[in-house]
Amino acid sequence: MKVKTQNATTPAEQALKAFIRKVDWNLCRDFLAIVEYGGIGAAARATARQQPSLSASLKRFENHIGFTLCSRSSRGIELTPSGKVVFELCRDMAGCVMAIPQHAAAAAGCIEGTLRLSMIADLGISAVDDAIIMFHKIYPSVSLHIDVAPWRDTIEAVVRGDADIGISCDNAPRDTLRYVSIGREEQQLYCHASSRILQELKSGSSDTIQYKPHMFSKYNFVLTGSDEPQELLAFRKCHGLGRHIGGQADTLSEARRLIRLGVGIGFLPTDFAASDVLTGQLVPLLPEDILPRYPIYMITRAETPDGTAASLIVNVIISRTAGKEMQKTS
């Protein structure tokens, strides 16, 4: 009688099993840090590790995989083709690992943990506040951690997995991210109430007259640097606005301060500047029908699993904007 035996594993299968047994998954974490911070030295400083330790970790990881993952120079590191592929896989794996506590809590019927939000500063869209209030009522065991960052940094934080949700504009949506529109923001050009510009240009009362954009190209501008939406940048460039820079600020609050002090004229979101217009501290200059407008999104990674805090707050915002009542999942 013949005895049926299992087929012998191939050398490739044996090598794969050996890799799984021997690889230290912490090496993936160290490799991610080196790539994301742009070099071994920068990663060591950011993670409070010793540089030789991270360098040895990278070498061990390359030995396990059998390929060189990056080349090193005085300017930092550059990923090889193999390194680019491994980096994407490690980033996906890190996202799965970070989701383990939330998945376990969801399976046990208890949603808890920390929801990490990265968002642009001074956002005046009420749907965001409404969603946070409703989410906290439904899931009180989830704590919220909010980081404020320029819009590009907000998106990159979601891509890297440093944030569960981003709240931002984005003129070039990515296939790897999920976008839920939560409102629109518009920008108006303002000067302070006693600005000489009004004396030079107005032909009627300063609270009703509005002008064409190109008329302001010769005046000093207050810019918001890296936090400027792409649609606003395109509008400025089209009309020659901002050629003469009177000041620059990293936040809308500081930009508003400079405009009110007369350092220059500048753009601010209309919701953000509304109270200053009502009190007469700022004067809007452009007709409403030509103002630059752009959507604001709640952004998550496309593969965000159901049942996590990130997916649940997205459901809250969708139900809120649709006018539906959100029910707590059992």
Order of alpha helices (4+ residues) and beta strands (2+ residues): alpha-alpha-alpha-alpha-beta-beta-alpha-beta-alpha-beta-alpha-beta-beta-alpha-beta-alpha-beta-alpha-beta-alpha-beta-beta-alpha
